[in-house]
Amino acid sequence: MHCPKCAAEVREGARLCQSCGISLEEYGVVRDPFTEDKGRPPAAGGMAAPVRRRMIIAFVVFDIILAVVLVFFILKMG
């Protein structure tokens, strides 16, 4: 971020320019870090899509392995 008057670099969230001393609030330069858009949309559900997809795949693989083991034991006993 730069000062609108002297173009000196100003740290994010500063209220005054350290070089020339103008109030950055008067120029509308100060940004609130809590309301600033970070460029990513909020998550729709509780989990992100890739994490949820991995959990579903792991559950399906676990079910298939469990089914194969059960069939093996049933055929071995009979």
Number of C-alpha atoms within 10 A of each C-alpha: 14 14 21 15 13 12 12 14 13 19 14 13 14 15 18 18 20 14 13 12 12 16 16 20 13 10 11 10 19 18 15 9 10 7 7 8 8 9 6 6 7 8 9 8 8 7 10 11 12 9 9 13 12 11 12 12 11 12 11 12 12 11 12 12 11 12 11 11 11 12 11 11 10 10 8 8 6 5
